[in-house]
Amino acid sequence: MTTTLTAPKTLIPAPPRNRDTRGDDNAWNRLIEAVRESGQYPTRSEAERVTRIVLSALGGHVIGDERVDLARALPEEAARVVASQIPATRRLTAAEFVDSVAARIEGATPATARWDVSSVLSVLPPLVGDDLVTRILDQLPAGYALLFGRADLSPAS
């Protein structure tokens, strides 16, 4: 007896996006240009390299609905970088996060890596929305707010 599989008759639509930037190459270019300006990088390729490294590091530390919403809000290329990361097994402090980025950039120091991280993360709030950034910060250890260009108003431990 032969069993034939048929496709389901009802398609489940993808959830709505916060902002439709999929397939918009200009959205990726605008993101890279914003990072280039923020970090004062001399070339677009350097800004793109740093953006990919920082977003891949962030992608491993943002989980759950926030990760899904972040990927939806970013340009397609950036969303792929974030979504392709395996979730981290240990939450890193903000300083450890910066150190992890420094380890990915040849010749980087903690100071230059902090500049790179801040140059990328500080351009995200206008792109993905302050509410989503707040939700992301709520799931990360204290200290990340400064990397996103916000005051760190968490109580001292």
PAZALUM-820664 format. One record per atom (N, C-alpha, C, O): residue number from 1; atom name; x, y, z; residue in one letter. Coordinates in Angstrom, 2 decimals, padded with zeros to 5 digits. Atoms other than C-alpha are relative to their C-alpha. Layout:
N
NUM, CA, X, Y, Z, a
...
//
This chain:
157
1, N, 000.84, -001.16, 000.00, m
1, CA, 000.00, 000.00, 000.00, m
1, C, 000.89, 001.23, 000.00, m
1, O, 001.84, 001.31, 000.78, m
2, N, -000.79, -001.22, 000.13, t
2, CA, 001.39, 003.40, -000.98, t
2, C, -000.74, 001.14, 000.67, t
2, O, -001.94, 001.33, 000.47, t
3, N, 000.58, -001.16, -000.68, t
3, CA, 000.81, 006.47, 001.18, t
3, C, 000.50, 001.26, -000.71, t
3, O, 001.69, 001.41, -000.96, t
4, N, -000.35, -001.25, 000.66, t
4, CA, 000.75, 009.84, -000.50, t
4, C, -000.20, 001.15, 000.98, t
4, O, -001.25, 001.28, 001.60, t
5, N, 000.09, -001.18, -000.86, l
5, CA, 001.48, 012.98, 001.46, l
5, C, -000.45, 001.18, -000.83, l
5, O, 000.01, 001.38, -001.95, l
6, N, 000.47, -001.19, 000.71, t
6, CA, -000.34, 016.12, 000.47, t
6, C, 000.31, 001.22, 000.84, t
6, O, 000.38, 001.16, 002.07, t
7, N, -000.29, -001.26, -000.69, a
7, CA, 000.44, 019.69, 001.33, a
7, C, -001.25, 000.45, 000.74, a
7, O, -002.36, 000.20, 000.28, a
8, N, 001.17, -000.51, -000.71, p
8, CA, -001.81, 021.31, 003.93, p
8, C, -000.75, 001.00, -000.86, p
8, O, -000.16, 001.73, -001.66, p
9, N, 000.84, -000.88, 000.82, k
9, CA, -004.70, 023.22, 002.43, k
9, C, -000.01, 001.43, 000.53, k
9, O, -000.31, 002.37, -000.22, k
10, N, 000.01, -001.32, -000.58, t
10, CA, -004.38, 026.15, 004.81, t
10, C, 001.43, 000.44, 000.28, t
10, O, 002.18, -000.26, 000.96, t
11, N, -001.31, -000.56, -000.27, l
11, CA, -001.28, 028.28, 004.84, l
11, C, -000.09, 000.93, 001.19, l
11, O, -001.05, 001.68, 001.32, l
12, N, -000.04, -000.88, -001.16, i
12, CA, -000.34, 030.03, 008.04, i
12, C, 000.84, 001.21, -000.38, i
12, O, 002.02, 001.06, -000.71, i
13, N, -000.76, -001.18, 000.41, p
13, CA, 000.68, 033.59, 007.27, p
13, C, 001.09, 000.32, 001.02, p
13, O, 000.97, 000.03, 002.21, p
14, N, -001.07, -000.45, -000.89, a
14, CA, 003.90, 034.97, 008.68, a
14, C, -000.54, 001.12, 000.87, a
14, O, -001.39, 001.90, 000.44, a
15, N, 000.46, -001.09, -000.85, p
15, CA, 003.41, 037.28, 011.64, p
15, C, 000.38, 001.35, -000.60, p
15, O, 001.37, 001.45, -001.32, p
16, N, -000.32, -001.32, 000.55, p
16, CA, 003.33, 040.97, 010.80, p
16, C, 001.32, 000.52, 000.55, p
16, O, 001.71, 000.22, 001.68, p
17, N, -001.28, -000.60, -000.39, r
17, CA, 006.59, 042.87, 010.94, r
17, C, -000.26, 001.38, 000.60, r
17, O, -001.24, 002.05, 000.28, r
18, N, 000.11, -001.35, -000.55, n
18, CA, 007.14, 046.01, 012.99, n
18, C, 000.16, 001.03, -001.11, n
18, O, -000.62, 001.97, -001.22, n
19, N, -000.24, -000.86, 001.15, r
19, CA, 008.56, 047.70, 009.90, r
19, C, 000.46, -000.90, -001.12, r
19, O, 001.31, -001.76, -000.91, r
20, N, -000.31, 000.89, 001.09, d
20, CA, 008.79, 046.10, 006.51, d
20, C, 001.29, 000.44, -000.68, d
20, O, 001.29, 001.31, -001.55, d
21, N, -001.28, -000.32, 000.62, t
21, CA, 012.47, 046.23, 005.61, t
21, C, 000.54, -001.19, -000.77, t
21, O, 001.62, -001.10, -001.35, t
22, N, -000.45, 001.18, 000.73, r
22, CA, 012.74, 042.73, 004.09, r
22, C, 000.08, 000.33, -001.48, r
22, O, -000.80, 001.00, -002.03, r
23, N, -000.15, -000.21, 001.42, g
23, CA, 014.03, 042.81, 000.57, g
23, C, 000.35, 001.43, -000.36, g
23, O, 000.45, 001.77, -001.54, g
24, N, -000.33, -001.40, 000.25, d
24, CA, 014.91, 046.47, 000.95, d
24, C, 001.51, 000.17, 000.19, d
24, O, 002.00, 000.38, 001.30, d
25, N, -001.46, -000.15, -000.07, d
25, CA, 018.61, 046.67, 000.09, d
25, C, 000.38, 001.36, 000.55, d
25, O, 001.42, 001.52, 001.18, d
26, N, -000.29, -001.33, -000.51, n
26, CA, 018.43, 050.35, 000.92, n
26, C, -000.01, 000.03, 001.52, n
26, O, 000.74, 000.80, 002.13, n
27, N, 000.05, 000.05, -001.47, a
27, CA, 017.54, 049.50, 004.54, a
27, C, 001.35, -000.48, 000.54, a
27, O, 001.85, 000.07, 001.52, a
28, N, -001.32, 000.49, -000.41, w
28, CA, 020.78, 047.50, 004.88, w
28, C, 001.04, 001.09, -000.23, w
28, O, 001.89, 001.34, 000.63, w
29, N, -000.97, -001.06, 000.30, n
29, CA, 022.73, 050.30, 003.20, n
29, C, -000.13, 001.16, 000.98, n
29, O, 000.87, 001.75, 001.39, n
30, N, 000.21, -001.08, -000.97, r
30, CA, 021.15, 052.88, 005.52, r
30, C, 000.56, -000.39, 001.37, r
30, O, 001.15, 000.44, 002.06, r
31, N, -000.55, 000.48, -001.26, l
31, CA, 022.08, 050.75, 008.54, l
31, C, 001.52, 000.12, 000.00, l
31, O, 002.11, 000.63, 000.95, l
32, N, -001.47, -000.05, 000.09, i
32, CA, 025.69, 050.45, 007.39, i
32, C, 000.49, 001.45, -000.02, i
32, O, 001.49, 001.77, 000.61, i
33, N, -000.39, -001.41, 000.04, e
33, CA, 025.86, 054.17, 006.63, e
33, C, -000.15, 000.64, 001.38, e
33, O, 000.69, 001.45, 001.78, e
34, N, 000.18, -000.53, -001.35, a
34, CA, 024.48, 054.98, 010.09, a
34, C, 001.12, -000.46, 000.92, a
34, O, 001.63, 000.32, 001.73, a
35, N, -001.13, 000.51, -000.80, v
35, CA, 027.13, 052.75, 011.69, v
35, C, 001.29, 000.70, -000.42, v
35, O, 002.10, 001.05, 000.43, v
36, N, -001.22, -000.68, 000.48, r
36, CA, 029.82, 054.32, 009.50, r
36, C, 000.10, 001.41, 000.56, r
36, O, 001.18, 001.84, 000.98, r
37, N, 000.02, -001.36, -000.57, e
37, CA, 028.79, 057.79, 010.65, e
37, C, 000.22, -000.04, 001.51, e
37, O, 001.03, 000.71, 002.04, e
38, N, -000.08, 000.09, -001.45, s
38, CA, 028.37, 056.77, 014.29, s
38, C, 001.42, -000.34, 000.45, s
38, O, 001.94, 000.26, 001.39, s
39, N, -001.34, 000.44, -000.38, g
39, CA, 031.74, 055.03, 014.45, g
39, C, 001.13, 000.74, -000.70, g
39, O, 002.30, 000.49, -000.43, g
40, N, -000.98, -000.77, 000.76, q
40, CA, 033.48, 057.44, 012.09, q
40, C, 000.98, -000.92, -000.73, q
40, O, 002.19, -000.67, -000.76, q
41, N, -000.83, 000.94, 000.76, y
41, CA, 034.75, 054.51, 010.01, y
41, C, 000.31, 000.60, -001.36, y
41, O, -000.55, 001.21, -001.98, y
42, N, -000.39, -000.63, 001.26, p
42, CA, 036.68, 055.58, 006.93, p
42, C, -000.65, -000.64, -001.23, p
42, O, -000.79, 000.02, -002.27, p
43, N, 000.58, 000.65, 001.17, t
43, CA, 035.06, 053.02, 004.63, t
43, C, -001.28, -000.73, 000.36, t
43, O, -001.52, -001.10, 001.51, t
44, N, 001.24, 000.75, -000.16, r
44, CA, 031.72, 051.36, 004.14, r
44, C, 000.31, -001.45, 000.37, r
44, O, -000.38, -002.04, 001.20, r
45, N, -000.32, 001.41, -000.26, s
45, CA, 033.38, 047.92, 004.16, s
45, C, 000.42, -000.22, 001.45, s
45, O, 000.10, -001.26, 002.03, s
46, N, -000.37, 000.13, -001.41, e
46, CA, 034.87, 048.53, 007.62, e
46, C, -001.24, 000.08, 000.88, e
46, O, -001.38, -000.68, 001.84, e
47, N, 001.24, -000.11, -000.76, a
47, CA, 031.48, 049.64, 008.95, a
47, C, -000.84, -001.27, -000.15, a
47, O, -001.45, -001.72, 000.82, a
48, N, 000.76, 001.24, 000.23, e
48, CA, 029.86, 046.56, 007.40, e
48, C, 000.62, -001.16, 000.77, e
48, O, -000.11, -001.97, 001.36, e
49, N, -000.69, 001.08, -000.73, r
49, CA, 032.47, 044.22, 008.90, r
49, C, -000.31, 000.09, 001.49, r
49, O, -000.65, -000.92, 002.11, r
50, N, 000.28, -000.20, -001.42, v
50, CA, 031.99, 045.69, 012.37, v
50, C, -001.47, -000.29, 000.31, v
50, O, -001.78, -000.91, 001.33, v
51, N, 001.43, 000.23, -000.20, t
51, CA, 028.20, 045.61, 012.02, t
51, C, -000.29, -001.50, 000.05, t
51, O, -001.02, -001.95, 000.94, t
52, N, 000.22, 001.45, 000.02, r
52, CA, 028.23, 041.91, 011.12, r
52, C, 000.53, -000.67, 001.27, r
52, O, -000.13, -001.54, 001.83, r
53, N, -000.61, 000.60, -001.19, i
53, CA, 030.55, 041.04, 014.02, i
53, C, -000.84, 000.30, 001.24, i
53, O, -001.13, -000.59, 002.04, i
54, N, 000.77, -000.40, -001.19, v
54, CA, 028.56, 042.99, 016.62, v
54, C, -001.39, -000.64, -000.01, v
54, O, -001.84, -001.14, 001.02, v
55, N, 001.33, 000.60, 000.06, l
55, CA, 025.17, 041.76, 015.41, l
55, C, 000.04, -001.51, 000.22, l
55, O, -000.87, -002.08, 000.81, l
56, N, -000.11, 001.44, -000.24, s
56, CA, 026.38, 038.16, 015.39, s
56, C, 000.23, -000.27, 001.48, s
56, O, -000.31, -001.24, 002.02, s
57, N, -000.21, 000.16, -001.44, a
57, CA, 027.60, 038.56, 018.97, a
57, C, -001.31, 000.25, 000.75, a
57, O, -001.66, -000.50, 001.66, a
58, N, 001.28, -000.31, -000.64, l
58, CA, 024.29, 040.16, 019.98, l
58, C, -001.01, -001.11, -000.23, l
58, O, -001.78, -001.46, 000.67, l
59, N, 000.95, 001.05, 000.35, g
59, CA, 022.32, 037.44, 018.21, g
59, C, 000.07, -001.21, 000.91, g
59, O, -000.94, -001.89, 001.11, g
60, N, -000.12, 001.12, -000.93, g
60, CA, 023.66, 034.83, 020.61, g
60, C, -000.52, 000.31, 001.39, g
60, O, -000.72, -000.61, 002.19, g
61, N, 000.39, -000.40, -001.35, h
61, CA, 022.53, 036.80, 023.66, h
61, C, -001.43, 000.50, 000.13, h
61, O, -001.94, 000.63, 001.24, h
62, N, 001.40, -000.39, -000.04, v
62, CA, 019.06, 037.96, 022.72, v
62, C, -000.81, -001.25, -000.34, v
62, O, -000.56, -001.91, -001.35, v
63, N, 000.73, 001.25, 000.16, i
63, CA, 016.55, 035.14, 023.07, i
63, C, -001.51, 000.25, -000.02, i
63, O, -001.97, 001.36, 000.24, i
64, N, 001.45, -000.04, -000.08, g
64, CA, 012.86, 034.38, 022.83, g
64, C, -000.65, 000.97, -000.97, g
64, O, -000.16, 001.21, -002.08, g
65, N, 000.76, -000.91, 000.85, d
65, CA, 010.33, 036.82, 021.46, d
65, C, 000.81, 001.22, -000.40, d
65, O, 000.65, 001.75, -001.50, d
66, N, -000.81, -001.18, 000.31, e
66, CA, 012.83, 039.66, 021.63, e
66, C, 000.92, -000.27, -001.19, e
66, O, 001.11, 000.59, -002.05, e
67, N, -000.87, 000.36, 001.13, r
67, CA, 015.18, 037.82, 019.25, r
67, C, -000.81, -000.03, -001.29, r
67, O, -000.37, 000.47, -002.32, r
68, N, 000.87, 000.07, 001.17, v
68, CA, 012.31, 037.13, 016.84, v
68, C, -000.38, 001.40, -000.44, v
68, O, -000.31, 001.73, -001.63, v
69, N, 000.41, -001.37, 000.33, d
69, CA, 011.10, 040.73, 017.01, d
69, C, 001.16, 000.83, -000.52, d
69, O, 000.99, 001.66, -001.41, d
70, N, -001.18, -000.72, 000.48, l
70, CA, 014.63, 042.06, 016.57, l
70, C, 000.28, -000.38, -001.45, l
70, O, 000.51, 000.50, -002.29, l
71, N, -000.24, 000.44, 001.37, a
71, CA, 015.14, 039.95, 013.45, a
71, C, -001.05, 000.56, -000.96, a
71, O, -000.73, 000.92, -002.09, a
72, N, 001.07, -000.56, 000.85, r
72, CA, 011.78, 041.15, 012.09, r
72, C, 000.19, 001.48, -000.27, r
72, O, -000.17, 001.97, -001.34, r
73, N, -000.12, -001.46, 000.12, a
73, CA, 012.63, 044.79, 012.67, a
73, C, 001.24, 000.43, -000.79, a
73, O, 001.31, 001.56, -001.28, a
74, N, -001.25, -000.34, 000.68, l
74, CA, 016.09, 044.67, 011.08, l
74, C, -000.11, -000.24, -001.51, l
74, O, -000.97, -001.00, -001.95, l
75, N, -000.08, 000.33, 001.42, p
75, CA, 016.91, 044.75, 007.37, p
75, C, 000.34, -001.49, -000.16, p
75, O, 000.95, -002.09, 000.72, p
76, N, -000.14, 001.44, 000.20, e
76, CA, 016.98, 041.23, 005.90, e
76, C, 001.41, -000.51, 000.25, e
76, O, 001.59, -001.53, 000.93, e
77, N, -001.39, 000.46, -000.17, e
77, CA, 020.77, 040.93, 005.81, e
77, C, 000.38, -000.01, 001.48, e
77, O, 001.01, -000.96, 001.95, e
78, N, -000.29, -000.07, -001.43, a
78, CA, 021.08, 042.02, 009.45, a
78, C, -000.80, -001.05, 000.77, a
78, O, -000.29, -001.65, 001.72, a
79, N, 000.84, 001.01, -000.66, a
79, CA, 018.20, 039.74, 010.47, a
79, C, 000.62, -001.38, -000.13, a
79, O, 000.59, -002.17, 000.81, a
80, N, -000.66, 001.31, 000.19, r
80, CA, 020.04, 036.75, 008.98, r
80, C, 001.20, -000.15, 000.94, r
80, O, 001.42, -001.23, 001.49, r
81, N, -001.17, 000.05, -000.88, v
81, CA, 023.16, 037.61, 010.97, v
81, C, -000.45, -000.29, 001.43, v
81, O, 000.14, -001.13, 002.11, v
82, N, 000.50, 000.18, -001.37, v
82, CA, 021.18, 037.82, 014.24, v
82, C, -000.60, -001.39, 000.17, v
82, O, -000.27, -002.10, 001.12, v
83, N, 000.76, 001.24, -000.14, a
83, CA, 018.95, 034.80, 013.63, a
83, C, 000.85, -001.25, -000.18, a
83, O, 000.47, -002.33, 000.27, a
84, N, -000.81, 001.18, 000.26, s
84, CA, 021.75, 032.48, 012.53, s
84, C, 000.88, -000.42, 001.18, s
84, O, 001.57, -001.44, 001.12, s
85, N, -000.86, 000.29, -001.14, q
85, CA, 023.46, 032.54, 015.91, q
85, C, -000.63, -001.01, 000.95, q
85, O, -001.83, -001.00, 001.18, q
86, N, 000.44, 000.95, -001.02, i
86, CA, 023.23, 029.72, 018.41, i
86, C, -000.07, 000.76, 001.32, i
86, O, 000.87, 001.48, 001.66, i
87, N, 000.11, -000.72, -001.28, p
87, CA, 021.96, 031.04, 021.75, p
87, C, 001.16, -000.34, 000.94, p
87, O, 001.57, -001.50, 001.04, p
88, N, -001.11, 000.17, -000.94, a
88, CA, 024.74, 031.53, 024.30, a
88, C, -000.45, -000.85, 001.18, a
88, O, -001.61, -000.83, 001.58, a
89, N, 000.32, 000.85, -001.15, t
89, CA, 024.91, 029.09, 027.17, t
89, C, 000.20, 000.74, 001.31, t
89, O, -000.25, 000.29, 002.37, t
90, N, -000.25, -000.79, -001.21, r
90, CA, 026.04, 031.77, 029.62, r
90, C, -000.20, 001.47, -000.33, r
90, O, 000.32, 001.97, -001.33, r
91, N, 000.20, -001.44, 000.19, r
91, CA, 024.90, 035.36, 029.95, r
91, C, 001.29, 000.73, 000.32, r
91, O, 001.91, 000.50, 001.36, r
92, N, -001.22, -000.78, -000.20, l
92, CA, 027.81, 037.74, 029.58, l
92, C, -000.35, 001.37, 000.57, l
92, O, -001.36, 001.97, 000.21, l
93, N, 000.14, -001.38, -000.43, t
93, CA, 028.17, 040.98, 031.47, t
93, C, 000.31, 000.88, -001.21, t
93, O, 000.83, 000.39, -002.21, t
94, N, -000.28, -000.91, 001.11, a
94, CA, 028.44, 044.03, 029.24, a
94, C, 001.50, 000.02, -000.32, a
94, O, 001.89, 000.03, -001.48, a
95, N, -001.45, -000.01, 000.22, a
95, CA, 032.23, 044.07, 029.74, a
95, C, 000.45, -001.29, -000.67, a
95, O, 001.30, -001.26, -001.56, a
96, N, -000.36, 001.28, 000.62, e
96, CA, 032.49, 040.37, 028.87, e
96, C, -000.48, -000.05, -001.46, e
96, O, 000.19, -000.60, -002.32, e
97, N, 000.51, -000.07, 001.37, f
97, CA, 030.34, 040.98, 025.79, f
97, C, 000.97, 000.79, -000.88, f
97, O, 001.31, 000.35, -001.98, f
98, N, -000.97, -000.82, 000.75, v
98, CA, 032.71, 043.73, 024.64, v
98, C, 001.29, -000.79, -000.23, v
98, O, 001.85, -000.76, -001.32, v
99, N, -001.21, 000.82, 000.14, d
99, CA, 035.67, 041.42, 025.30, d
99, C, -000.20, -001.09, -001.05, d
99, O, 000.72, -001.41, -001.80, d
100, N, 000.26, 001.05, 000.99, s
100, CA, 034.00, 038.70, 023.21, s
100, C, 000.04, 000.57, -001.41, s
100, O, 000.47, -000.10, -002.35, s
101, N, -000.08, -000.65, 001.30, v
101, CA, 033.67, 041.16, 020.34, v
101, C, 001.45, 000.31, -000.33, v
101, O, 001.88, 000.14, -001.47, v
102, N, -001.43, -000.29, 000.22, a
102, CA, 037.31, 042.22, 020.77, a
102, C, 000.73, -001.24, -000.50, a
102, O, 001.62, -001.14, -001.34, a
103, N, -000.64, 001.24, 000.42, a
103, CA, 038.31, 038.58, 020.36, a
103, C, -000.30, -000.35, -001.45, a
103, O, 000.43, -001.13, -002.07, a
104, N, 000.39, 000.28, 001.39, r
104, CA, 036.56, 038.51, 016.97, r
104, C, 000.60, 000.98, -001.00, r
104, O, 000.55, 000.76, -002.21, r
105, N, -000.54, -001.04, 000.87, i
105, CA, 038.27, 041.62, 015.61, i
105, C, 001.51, 000.03, 000.14, i
105, O, 002.04, 000.30, 001.22, i
106, N, -001.46, 000.04, -000.03, e
106, CA, 041.92, 041.33, 014.70, e
106, C, 000.56, 001.36, 000.44, e
106, O, 000.21, 002.40, -000.11, e
107, N, -000.66, -001.20, -000.48, g
107, CA, 044.03, 043.85, 016.62, g
107, C, -000.84, 000.87, 000.92, g
107, O, -000.41, 001.96, 001.31, g
108, N, 000.87, -000.82, -000.85, a
108, CA, 041.13, 045.09, 018.74, a
108, C, 000.45, -000.03, 001.45, a
108, O, 001.02, -001.01, 001.93, a
109, N, -000.21, -000.10, -001.44, t
109, CA, 041.54, 046.25, 022.31, t
109, C, -001.39, 000.12, 000.64, t
109, O, -002.36, 000.34, -000.08, t
110, N, 001.32, -000.22, -000.62, p
110, CA, 038.72, 046.45, 024.89, p
110, C, -000.57, 001.38, -000.33, p
110, O, -001.78, 001.52, -000.53, p
111, N, 000.48, -001.35, 000.29, a
111, CA, 038.53, 050.20, 024.20, a
111, C, -000.51, 000.12, -001.44, a
111, O, -001.57, 000.71, -001.67, a
112, N, 000.46, -000.09, 001.40, t
112, CA, 038.29, 049.86, 020.40, t
112, C, -001.24, -000.87, -000.21, t
112, O, -002.13, -000.51, -000.98, t
113, N, 001.17, 000.87, 000.13, a
113, CA, 035.82, 046.98, 020.74, a
113, C, -001.23, 000.67, 000.61, a
113, O, -002.33, 000.55, 000.07, a
114, N, 001.14, -000.71, -000.59, r
114, CA, 033.63, 049.08, 023.04, r
114, C, -000.50, 001.06, -000.97, r
114, O, -001.71, 001.26, -001.11, r
115, N, 000.37, -000.99, 001.01, w
115, CA, 033.68, 051.81, 020.40, w
115, C, -000.80, -000.68, -001.12, w
115, O, -001.84, -000.17, -001.53, w
116, N, 000.67, 000.72, 001.08, d
116, CA, 032.70, 049.27, 017.73, d
116, C, -001.40, -000.44, 000.43, d
116, O, -002.37, -000.25, -000.30, d
117, N, 001.30, 000.47, -000.50, v
117, CA, 029.91, 047.76, 019.84, v
117, C, -000.97, 001.17, 000.12, v
117, O, -002.11, 001.08, -000.34, v
118, N, 000.87, -001.16, -000.17, s
118, CA, 028.50, 051.17, 020.74, s
118, C, -000.38, 000.63, -001.33, s
118, O, -001.49, 001.13, -001.50, s
119, N, 000.28, -000.58, 001.31, s
119, CA, 028.76, 052.36, 017.14, s
119, C, -001.12, -000.75, -000.70, s
119, O, -001.91, -000.14, -001.43, s
120, N, 001.07, 000.79, 000.62, v
120, CA, 026.49, 049.51, 016.04, v
120, C, -001.27, 000.05, 000.84, v
120, O, -002.35, 000.37, 000.32, v
121, N, 001.21, 000.10, -000.82, l
121, CA, 024.12, 049.16, 018.98, l
121, C, -000.71, 001.33, 000.19, l
121, O, -001.93, 001.35, 000.34, l
122, N, 000.64, -001.30, -000.21, s
122, CA, 023.50, 052.89, 019.36, s
122, C, -000.85, 000.44, -001.19, s
122, O, -001.69, 001.33, -001.05, s
123, N, 000.84, -000.36, 001.15, v
123, CA, 022.00, 053.08, 015.86, v
123, C, -001.25, -000.88, -000.09, v
123, O, -002.11, -000.63, -000.93, v
124, N, 001.16, 000.89, 000.06, l
124, CA, 019.48, 050.30, 016.56, l
124, C, -001.31, 000.61, 000.52, l
124, O, -002.35, 000.37, -000.09, l
125, N, 001.29, -000.50, -000.51, p
125, CA, 016.88, 052.18, 018.69, p
125, C, -000.86, 000.72, -001.04, p
125, O, -002.06, 000.43, -001.12, p
126, N, 000.87, -000.64, 001.00, p
126, CA, 015.69, 054.46, 015.83, p
126, C, -000.50, -000.99, -001.06, p
126, O, -001.56, -000.79, -001.66, p
127, N, 000.34, 000.98, 001.03, l
127, CA, 015.62, 051.44, 013.51, l
127, C, -001.03, -001.02, 000.49, l
127, O, -001.98, -001.34, -000.24, l
128, N, 000.86, 001.08, -000.49, v
128, CA, 013.91, 048.83, 015.70, v
128, C, -001.03, 000.47, 001.02, v
128, O, -001.96, -000.27, 001.34, v
129, N, 000.95, -000.55, -000.96, g
129, CA, 012.08, 051.05, 018.18, g
129, C, 000.49, -000.09, 001.44, g
129, O, 001.12, -001.07, 001.84, g
130, N, -000.43, -000.07, -001.39, d
130, CA, 012.69, 052.07, 021.76, d
130, C, -000.63, -001.09, 000.87, d
130, O, 000.01, -001.59, 001.79, d
131, N, 000.67, 001.03, -000.80, d
131, CA, 010.15, 049.59, 023.14, d
131, C, 000.73, -001.33, -000.10, d
131, O, 000.92, -002.02, 000.90, d
132, N, -000.71, 001.27, 000.19, l
132, CA, 011.99, 046.62, 021.63, l
132, C, 001.37, 000.06, 000.68, l
132, O, 001.79, -000.91, 001.30, l
133, N, -001.30, -000.13, -000.66, v
133, CA, 015.34, 047.93, 022.85, v
133, C, -000.17, -000.14, 001.51, v
133, O, 000.66, -000.79, 002.16, v
134, N, 000.26, 000.13, -001.44, t
134, CA, 013.87, 048.24, 026.36, t
134, C, -000.21, -001.47, 000.37, t
134, O, 000.32, -001.94, 001.37, t
135, N, 000.23, 001.42, -000.26, r
135, CA, 012.66, 044.63, 026.19, r
135, C, 001.29, -000.80, -000.10, r
135, O, 001.52, -001.71, 000.70, r
136, N, -001.29, 000.68, 000.13, i
136, CA, 016.08, 043.47, 024.99, i
136, C, 000.86, 000.28, 001.22, i
136, O, 001.46, -000.63, 001.79, i
137, N, -000.81, -000.36, -001.16, l
137, CA, 017.81, 045.38, 027.78, l
137, C, -000.51, -000.67, 001.28, l
137, O, 000.28, -000.98, 002.17, l
138, N, 000.57, 000.66, -001.18, d
138, CA, 015.42, 043.84, 030.32, d
138, C, 000.49, -001.44, 000.15, d
138, O, 000.53, -001.97, 001.26, d
139, N, -000.46, 001.39, -000.10, q
139, CA, 016.74, 040.38, 029.46, q
139, C, 001.52, -000.13, 000.08, q
139, O, 002.04, -001.22, 000.31, q
140, N, -001.47, 000.02, -000.08, l
140, CA, 020.43, 041.33, 029.44, l
140, C, 000.45, 000.50, 001.37, l
140, O, -000.27, 001.24, 002.03, l
141, N, -000.52, -000.51, -001.27, p
141, CA, 022.60, 041.93, 032.51, p
141, C, 000.18, 001.52, -000.03, p
141, O, 000.25, 002.12, -001.10, p
142, N, -000.22, -001.45, -000.11, a
142, CA, 023.09, 045.49, 033.76, a
142, C, 001.26, 000.39, -000.77, a
142, O, 002.21, -000.39, -000.87, a
143, N, -001.17, -000.52, 000.69, g
143, CA, 025.52, 047.61, 031.79, g
143, C, -000.14, 000.09, -001.51, g
143, O, 000.61, 000.83, -002.15, g
144, N, 000.18, -000.02, 001.45, y
144, CA, 024.26, 047.00, 028.26, y
144, C, -000.64, 001.30, -000.49, y
144, O, -000.43, 001.69, -001.64, y
145, N, 000.70, -001.22, 000.43, a
145, CA, 022.16, 050.19, 028.20, a
145, C, 000.99, 001.02, -000.56, a
145, O, 000.71, 001.66, -001.57, a
146, N, -000.99, -000.96, 000.49, l
146, CA, 025.28, 052.31, 027.78, l
146, C, 000.47, -000.36, -001.41, l
146, O, 000.76, 000.53, -002.21, l
147, N, -000.43, 000.43, 001.33, l
147, CA, 026.25, 050.24, 024.73, l
147, C, -001.03, 000.36, -001.06, l
147, O, -000.69, 000.55, -002.23, l
148, N, 001.08, -000.41, 000.91, f
148, CA, 022.88, 051.12, 023.18, f
148, C, -000.19, 001.51, -000.02, f
148, O, -001.13, 002.01, -000.64, f
149, N, 000.09, -001.45, -000.01, g
149, CA, 023.48, 054.80, 023.86, g
149, C, -001.01, 000.54, 000.99, g
149, O, -001.46, 001.68, 000.85, g
150, N, 000.97, -000.42, -001.03, r
150, CA, 021.15, 054.97, 026.87, r
150, C, 000.70, 000.11, 001.35, r
150, O, 001.72, -000.53, 001.60, r
151, N, -000.50, -000.05, -001.38, a
151, CA, 021.76, 055.94, 030.45, a
151, C, -000.35, -001.32, 000.67, a
151, O, -001.42, -001.88, 000.42, a
152, N, 000.23, 001.25, -000.72, d
152, CA, 022.06, 052.87, 032.67, d
152, C, -000.62, 000.35, 001.34, d
152, O, 000.08, 000.75, 002.27, d
153, N, 000.73, -000.41, -001.19, l
153, CA, 019.41, 053.48, 035.29, l
153, C, -000.31, -001.16, 000.93, l
153, O, -001.17, -001.04, 001.81, l
154, N, 000.26, 001.13, -000.86, s
154, CA, 019.52, 050.06, 036.90, s
154, C, 000.63, 000.24, 001.37, s
154, O, 001.69, 000.86, 001.46, s
155, N, -000.55, -000.22, -001.35, p
155, CA, 020.04, 050.03, 040.68, p
155, C, 001.32, -000.74, 000.17, p
155, O, 001.54, -001.80, -000.41, p
156, N, -001.29, 000.63, -000.29, a
156, CA, 023.52, 049.23, 041.94, a
156, C, -000.23, -001.27, 000.80, a
156, O, -001.09, -001.30, 001.68, a
157, N, 000.16, 001.28, -000.72, s
157, CA, 023.89, 045.65, 043.14, s
157, C, 000.83, -000.03, 001.24, s
157, O, 000.81, -001.02, 001.97, s
//
